[in-house]
């Protein structure tokens, strides 16, 4: 299985990349982003690409893939709707459009978030629009992942210092919460394993909440 990834340097992306590289049936991972990945692995190729809204110059590198794991995104803190939409709607949609055209048998997975679709929160409206537009593209299949609280494992770190400090301080509590509150808390490992599962076998529905993601991993 050949996978193209976006957002592999973020916290969730680090966890997803780790599981993809560890999977025996994954033969190649292409990581696309504005910065180089610190990960080195025989299966991994990193492609630094400045304009994530335009892939015309690299289309020849974007064929022959079985799955896309789209983990790139930004927090809404301090952002207006236009800026937030550019990162969390326009960029994933641009990637989805070119990949669906070049890889009609590709399975696309997008990391959205719990609460998406709420009309009261700007970020939730934007992400719901992103989900809707991605699901309308002619992929073999597309799945919208809506995790709630995420515990980073195996060295995955947030790029935002404030968030990273939070995860470090609350790590013991999050470990307990994953067991006591399985409807609300997932790990980066579980998200990565679930993405691999839908790439291999699909899922019963296209929008996957925390409980659905965990069910994919637990079988």
C-alpha positions in Angstrom: 0.0 0.0 0.0 1.3 3.5 -1.0 0.2 6.4 1.2 0.5 10.2 0.7 0.4 12.2 3.9 -0.1 15.8 4.8 0.7 17.2 8.2 3.1 14.6 9.2 5.1 17.0 11.4 2.1 17.9 13.6 1.2 16.0 16.7 -1.5 13.8 15.2 0.5 13.4 12.0 3.6 12.2 13.9 1.5 9.5 15.4 -0.1 8.5 12.2 3.2 8.4 10.3 4.7 6.2 13.0 1.9 3.6 12.5 2.1 3.8 8.7 5.8 3.2 8.6 5.4 0.3 11.1 2.7 -1.5 9.0 4.0 -4.4 7.0 1.6 -3.8 4.1 2.7 -0.2 3.6 5.5 0.0 1.1 5.9 3.7 0.6 4.8 7.0 2.3 5.1 10.3 0.6 4.9 13.2 3.2 4.1 16.6 1.7 4.4 19.8 3.6 6.0 23.2 3.9 8.8 21.9 6.1 11.0 18.8 6.1 10.1 15.9 8.4 12.6 15.0 11.1 11.7 11.3 10.6 14.1 9.2 8.5 12.9 5.8 7.3 13.5 3.6 4.2 9.8 3.7 3.3 9.5 7.5 3.7 10.0 10.3 1.2 9.5 13.9 2.3 8.5 16.5 -0.3 8.8 20.1 0.7 6.2 22.1 -1.2 5.6 25.8 -0.5 2.2 26.3 -2.1 -0.3 23.8 -0.7 -3.1 25.3 -2.8 -1.3 24.5 -6.1 0.1 21.1 -7.1 0.5 21.6 -10.8 4.3 21.5 -10.6 4.4 18.1 -8.8 1.4 16.2 -10.3 3.7 13.6 -11.8 4.7 12.6 -8.2 1.1 12.3 -7.0 0.0 9.2 -8.9 -0.2 5.5 -7.9 -1.4 6.0 -4.3 -3.9 3.9 -2.4 -4.6 6.2 0.5 -4.2 9.8 1.7 -3.9 10.6 5.4 -4.7 14.3 5.8 -3.6 15.4 9.2 -2.8 19.0 8.5 -4.7 21.8 10.3 -4.5 24.8 12.5 -6.1 25.9 15.8 -8.8 28.6 15.6 -7.2 30.5 18.5 -6.4 34.1 17.3 -7.6 33.5 13.7 -10.5 35.1 11.8 -12.8 32.9 9.7 -11.1 33.8 6.4 -7.6 32.8 7.7 -8.9 29.7 9.4 -10.8 28.6 6.3 -7.8 29.0 4.1 -5.9 26.4 6.2 -8.7 24.1 7.2 -10.8 24.2 4.1 -9.0 25.5 1.1 -5.8 23.5 1.6 -7.4 20.1 2.2 -9.8 20.6 -0.6 -7.0 21.5 -3.1 -5.2 18.4 -2.1 -8.4 16.3 -2.4 -9.2 17.7 -5.8 -5.9 16.8 -7.4 -5.6 13.4 -5.7 -9.1 12.3 -6.7 -8.4 13.2 -10.3 -5.1 11.4 -10.4 -6.0 8.5 -8.1 -9.7 7.5 -8.6 -9.2 4.4 -6.5 -7.7 6.3 -3.5 -9.2 6.3 0.0 -9.0 9.7 1.6 -9.0 10.2 5.4 -9.3 13.7 6.9 -8.7 14.6 10.6 -11.7 16.8 11.5 -12.8 17.1 15.1 -15.5 16.3 17.7 -18.2 18.9 17.6 -17.9 19.6 13.9 -21.1 20.9 12.4 -22.1 23.0 15.3 -23.5 26.3 14.0 -22.3 28.2 17.1 -18.6 27.8 16.6 -16.7 29.2 13.7 -14.2 26.3 13.5 -16.9 23.7 13.6 -18.8 25.4 10.7 -15.6 25.5 8.6 -14.7 21.9 9.3 -18.2 20.8 8.4 -17.9 22.6 5.1 -14.6 20.9 4.5 -16.1 17.5 5.3 -19.0 18.1 2.9 -16.8 19.2 0.1 -14.3 16.3 0.5 -17.1 13.7 0.6 -18.4 15.1 -2.7 -15.1 14.3 -4.5 -14.9 11.2 -6.7 -12.7 9.1 -4.4 -13.0 5.3 -4.0 -14.0 6.2 -0.4 -13.5 9.1 2.0 -13.7 9.2 5.8 -13.9 12.1 8.2 -12.3 11.4 11.5 -13.7 13.4 14.4 -11.5 12.7 17.5 -12.2 14.4 20.7 -9.4 14.7 23.3 -6.2 13.2 21.8 -3.3 11.8 23.9 0.1 11.9 22.2 2.1 8.7 22.5 5.5 7.5 21.4 7.1 10.9 21.5 4.5 12.8 19.4 4.6 16.5 20.3 2.4 19.5 19.5 4.0 22.4 17.6 2.2 24.8 19.9 4.2 25.2 23.2 1.1 25.9 25.2 -0.6 22.7 24.0 2.6 20.7 24.4 2.9 21.8 28.0 -0.7 20.8 28.6 -0.1 17.3 27.2 3.0 16.8 29.2 1.3 17.8 32.5 -1.9 15.8 31.8 -0.4 12.7 30.3 -1.1 10.5 33.4 -4.7 11.8 33.6 -5.2 11.2 29.8 -4.0 7.6 30.2 -6.7 7.0 32.8 -9.3 9.0 30.9 -8.8 6.8 27.8 -9.9 3.8 29.9 -12.6 5.5 31.9 -14.0 7.8 29.1 -13.5 5.9 25.9 -16.2 8.0 24.1 -14.1 11.1 24.5 -10.3 10.3 24.5 -8.1 8.6 21.8 -4.4 8.3 21.4 -2.4 9.3 18.3 -1.6 5.6 18.0 -5.3 4.6 17.8 -5.9 7.3 15.1 -3.1 6.0 13.0 -4.2 2.4 13.3 -7.8 3.3 12.5 -6.7 5.2 9.4 -4.8 2.2 8.2 -7.9 0.0 8.9 -10.2 2.2 6.7 -7.5 2.3 4.0 -7.5 -1.5 3.9 -11.1 -2.5 4.6 -13.3 0.6 4.7 -15.8 1.5 7.4 -19.6 1.3 7.8 -20.0 5.1 7.6 -18.1 8.1 6.3 -18.1 10.3 9.4 -16.3 8.6 12.3 -16.7 9.9 15.9 -14.3 8.9 18.7 -16.3 5.7 19.5 -16.3 4.7 15.8 -12.5 5.2 15.5 -11.8 3.1 18.6 -14.1 0.4 17.4 -12.1 0.1 14.2 -8.9 -0.5 16.2 -10.5 -2.8 18.7 -12.3 -4.8 16.1 
